[in-house]
């Protein structure tokens, strides 16, 4: 059973949560939570606790919530097929989580550096591969409130073979993240379009992974290879790795082909969760990419931005 103290601690740990909407969702009188925050939880009527708990669980509250020890959730955004929206998902999911008041670190593990370039970081002085091949800490750049980036660029491609041949190569990102993960609520890793050492490092370091997938035959046929790779990592390197789910991206709901393929993928991989939120094919996404901005900054009223907010809410419910 949730306590008044845990309610106050959880809300204070999520400064992006707005009190009036929470009270409305819980169906409790206005100012109930506001007064409790001011009075250190002294006056929340017990009859309201179940309704408040139900609402807070939608924003990530769980029975083992402890604000004093809150290790980061580390998620790889992974699919070895290119052009499925991995980087776009990292950018906008991270932004949505940060607006909830969660501290989010994005890690660019793709030598193409598209995630870094989105923030106009083209030739970082130090980058993630430098840390993985030395004693240096992961380089972290502040991007916005609660939002941080460990960058990369094309130099990573030239050094991937060095990483692959290094001792403990697959665990190096894990070790580096262990040193800093208590500073963040979420770490989102943008994986490259391959199943090479950088993707393997990312999955070994992750507690979970999300697979963006298009409703196309080419995307479907490649999924089995990815799932086999994840299975091998579970068996030999990271038994706690969990597939959080598929998220359909670049969907045109007017096309029967897309609807049929989404249903086919769900039926073919029934043991894997599929997020309810579907990311639409949209001009707003392309415009945000050209502008090198997240969707919240470029077009906060757009359909895909609201979809990514919904995806963030779904993710929080699953924690």
VOGU-3710 file (C-alpha; in Angstrom, 3 decimals, decimal comma):
1> xxxxxxxxxx> 0,000/0,000/0,000  1,348/3,420/-0,904  2,052/5,843/1,915  1,686/9,605/2,062  5,457/9,931/2,383  6,056/7,886/-0,765  3,534/10,012/-2,663  5,383/13,170/-1,724  8,826/11,649/-2,425  7,751/10,361/-5,831
11> xxxxxxxxxx> 6,163/13,650/-6,952  9,230/15,579/-5,797  11,440/13,191/-7,777  9,448/14,032/-10,918  9,435/17,849/-11,103  7,909/17,680/-14,583  4,650/16,309/-13,168  1,958/18,953/-12,844  -0,137/18,760/-9,683  -3,567/19,967/-10,944
21> xxxxxxxxxx> -3,725/17,344/-13,754  -2,697/14,620/-11,291  -5,470/15,638/-8,909  -7,970/15,689/-11,763  -6,906/12,241/-13,019  -7,205/10,829/-9,498  -10,617/12,433/-8,974  -9,564/14,082/-5,713  -10,298/17,637/-4,510  -8,079/20,425/-5,883
31> xxxxxxxxxx> -5,109/21,399/-3,700  -5,033/18,002/-1,956  -1,552/17,188/-3,260  -0,331/20,785/-3,219  -1,099/21,083/0,488  0,535/17,737/1,176  3,742/18,835/-0,542  3,834/22,011/1,523  3,023/20,207/4,752  5,304/17,211/4,160
41> xxxxxxxxxx> 2,497/14,708/3,543  0,648/15,444/6,754  -2,832/15,782/5,391  -3,727/13,469/2,501  -6,962/11,718/3,508  -6,395/7,964/3,486  -9,469/7,428/1,332  -7,658/9,182/-1,553  -4,488/7,042/-1,426  -5,670/4,212/-3,755
51> xxxxxxxxxx> -6,774/6,665/-6,462  -3,504/8,609/-6,208  -1,485/5,387/-6,369  -3,310/4,264/-9,510  -2,473/7,536/-11,260  1,164/7,655/-10,109  1,756/4,138/-11,409  1,039/5,540/-14,869  4,055/7,806/-14,399  6,504/5,175/-13,212
61> xxxxxxxxxx> 5,725/4,619/-9,524  6,275/1,046/-8,334  6,149/-0,775/-4,994  9,937/-0,748/-4,699  10,281/2,982/-5,378  13,056/4,449/-3,247  14,103/7,977/-4,088  17,391/7,546/-2,232  18,511/4,707/-4,537  17,151/5,126/-8,023
71> xxxxxxxxxx> 19,430/3,403/-10,573  19,035/4,405/-14,183  16,985/2,379/-16,618  19,370/1,692/-19,498  17,628/1,091/-22,815  19,109/0,360/-26,211  17,051/1,568/-29,159  18,039/-1,133/-31,594  17,348/-2,530/-35,056  20,085/-3,548/-37,463
81> xxxxxxxxxx> 18,001/-2,254/-40,356  18,755/1,377/-41,128  16,181/4,102/-41,618  13,574/2,748/-39,184  13,573/5,759/-36,863  16,024/4,733/-34,134  17,668/8,136/-33,794  14,346/9,987/-34,075  12,968/7,752/-31,339  15,941/8,406/-29,046
91> xxxxxxxxxx> 15,736/12,170/-29,542  12,021/12,513/-28,926  11,577/9,824/-26,287  14,466/11,363/-24,343  12,917/14,821/-24,647  9,519/13,577/-23,472  11,048/11,813/-20,463  13,080/14,911/-19,596  9,913/17,020/-19,570  8,584/14,701/-16,849
101> xxxxxxxxxx> 11,521/15,891/-14,761  13,589/12,751/-15,355  17,332/13,084/-15,962  18,092/11,450/-19,308  21,464/10,625/-20,864  21,574/9,844/-24,592  24,523/7,824/-25,868  25,447/7,977/-29,552  26,876/4,545/-30,398  26,474/5,033/-34,156
111> xxxxxxxxxx> 29,581/6,168/-36,016  27,368/8,109/-38,408  26,838/10,487/-35,495  23,297/11,451/-36,503  22,173/11,805/-32,889  25,068/14,140/-32,112  24,537/16,114/-35,308  20,942/16,766/-34,289  22,397/18,954/-31,546  24,960/20,564/-33,886
121> xxxxxxxxxx> 27,783/18,525/-32,399  29,797/17,483/-35,451  33,401/16,991/-34,295  33,396/16,483/-30,524  36,798/16,837/-28,877  36,167/13,623/-26,966  33,552/11,017/-27,684  32,243/7,707/-26,420  34,816/5,566/-28,260  37,657/7,498/-26,560
131> xxxxxxxxxx> 36,237/6,498/-23,192  35,774/2,853/-24,177  39,424/2,582/-25,253  40,993/4,416/-22,301  40,643/5,156/-18,610  38,642/8,318/-19,342  35,072/8,715/-18,153  32,211/8,889/-20,630  32,144/12,446/-22,032  28,783/14,016/-21,201
141> xxxxxxxxxx> 27,534/17,266/-22,709  24,519/19,163/-21,315  21,833/19,670/-23,964  18,838/21,076/-22,061  17,227/20,820/-18,643  17,510/17,162/-17,551  18,916/16,174/-20,955  22,506/15,097/-21,676  24,486/13,546/-24,539  27,578/11,370/-24,923
151> xxxxxxxxxx> 28,532/12,154/-28,551  30,178/10,334/-31,455  31,249/11,007/-35,002  32,836/9,190/-37,955  36,076/8,634/-36,014  34,289/5,855/-34,161  34,169/3,795/-37,363  37,960/3,895/-37,649  38,359/2,652/-34,072  35,698/-0,049/-33,927
161> xxxxxxxxxx> 38,276/-2,711/-34,778  40,382/-1,519/-31,828  37,381/-1,933/-29,565  36,564/-5,359/-30,987  40,121/-6,563/-30,331  40,398/-5,064/-26,844  40,210/-7,148/-23,674  36,675/-7,267/-22,288  35,376/-5,393/-25,328  31,722/-6,340/-24,864
171> xxxxxxxxxx> 31,654/-5,179/-21,233  33,491/-1,898/-21,569  30,369/0,242/-21,964  28,797/-1,568/-19,005  31,770/-0,722/-16,794  31,813/2,910/-17,887  28,063/3,307/-17,316  28,258/1,692/-13,885  30,416/4,627/-12,811  27,818/7,278/-13,728
181> xxxxxxxxxx> 24,388/5,644/-14,022  23,257/6,766/-10,560  23,283/10,336/-11,917  20,412/9,596/-14,340  16,927/8,148/-14,393  17,191/6,918/-17,988  20,030/6,172/-20,375  18,942/5,798/-24,008  21,489/4,272/-26,386  21,212/4,957/-30,115
191> xxxxxxxxxx> 22,557/1,771/-31,710  24,077/1,565/-35,205  22,334/-0,259/-38,082  24,381/-3,425/-37,609  24,908/-6,286/-35,178  28,583/-5,450/-34,692  30,599/-4,686/-31,571  28,939/-1,318/-30,854  25,458/-2,841/-30,849  26,677/-5,784/-28,773
201> xxxxxxxxxx> 28,305/-3,426/-26,236  25,064/-1,484/-26,009  22,884/-4,538/-25,410  25,278/-6,017/-22,851  25,088/-2,714/-20,930  21,299/-2,436/-21,130  18,535/-3,566/-18,844  16,061/-3,351/-21,727  15,795/-2,660/-25,431  13,145/-1,134/-27,663
211> xxxxxxxxxx> 12,901/-2,170/-31,314  11,536/0,477/-33,715  10,101/-1,346/-36,701  8,413/-0,355/-39,951  5,369/-2,180/-41,276  7,244/-3,459/-44,309  8,304/-6,900/-45,480  12,004/-5,978/-45,450  11,776/-4,935/-41,798  9,907/-8,087/-40,855
221> xxxxxxxxxx> 12,420/-10,442/-42,465  15,332/-8,918/-40,531  13,749/-9,154/-37,105  14,575/-12,829/-36,609  18,322/-12,127/-36,883  18,049/-9,361/-34,303  16,082/-11,549/-31,907  18,659/-14,344/-32,287  21,416/-11,853/-31,449  19,529/-10,681/-28,361
231> xxxxxxxxxx> 19,010/-14,309/-27,341  22,751/-14,976/-27,617  23,527/-11,940/-25,475  21,083/-13,153/-22,846  22,707/-16,584/-22,846  26,364/-15,572/-22,821  26,647/-12,001/-21,508  23,541/-10,326/-20,036  20,805/-12,677/-18,789  18,727/-9,766/-17,475
241> xxxxxxxxxx> 18,332/-8,119/-20,905  14,643/-7,643/-21,627  12,886/-6,697/-24,847  10,608/-3,881/-23,750  8,741/-4,097/-27,027  8,321/-3,253/-30,679  7,242/0,273/-31,567  5,854/0,765/-35,060  7,313/3,810/-36,829  6,663/5,687/-40,086
251> xxxxxxxxxx> 3,139/4,301/-40,302  0,513/5,550/-42,733  -2,773/4,422/-41,200  -4,542/4,977/-44,527  -2,616/2,089/-46,072  -4,159/-1,350/-45,695  -0,683/-2,736/-46,386  0,651/-1,143/-43,196  -2,299/-2,337/-41,125  -1,962/-5,874/-42,474
261> xxxxxxxxxx> 1,792/-5,978/-41,908  1,484/-4,692/-38,334  -1,011/-7,444/-37,601  1,261/-10,011/-39,252  4,243/-8,932/-37,151  2,199/-9,064/-33,944  1,001/-12,577/-34,791  4,464/-13,764/-35,795  6,159/-12,599/-32,579  3,405/-13,103/-30,034
271> xxxxxxxxxx> 5,769/-13,371/-27,074  7,009/-9,817/-27,569  5,167/-6,783/-26,265  4,035/-4,235/-28,863  3,576/-0,644/-27,731  0,079/0,713/-28,280  1,548/3,993/-29,469  2,192/4,074/-33,216  4,478/6,730/-34,709  2,980/8,140/-37,880
281> xxxxxxxxxx> 4,748/8,976/-41,093  4,790/12,769/-40,999  6,254/15,834/-42,627  6,816/17,212/-39,123  9,446/14,545/-38,437  11,371/15,359/-41,617  11,169/19,083/-40,871  12,532/18,545/-37,358  15,436/16,553/-38,803  16,281/19,341/-41,242
291> xxxxxxxxxx> 16,045/21,914/-38,439  18,167/19,660/-36,164  15,580/19,900/-33,409  13,382/17,570/-31,438  9,675/17,636/-32,256  8,783/19,469/-29,043  11,003/22,354/-30,136  10,127/22,342/-33,829  6,398/21,570/-33,711  4,907/20,815/-30,271
301> xxxxxxxxxx> 1,389/20,632/-31,723  2,339/17,955/-34,263  0,865/14,474/-34,256  4,227/12,666/-33,945  5,294/14,762/-30,947  2,116/13,814/-29,120  2,741/10,199/-30,108  6,225/10,281/-28,622  4,790/11,779/-25,423  2,345/8,881/-25,367
311> xxxxxxxxx> 5,212/6,429/-25,913  7,061/7,924/-22,937  3,965/7,511/-20,767  3,614/3,889/-21,890  7,257/3,241/-21,052  6,855/4,682/-17,580  3,863/2,444/-16,961  5,957/-0,613/-17,841  8,733/0,150/-15,314
//
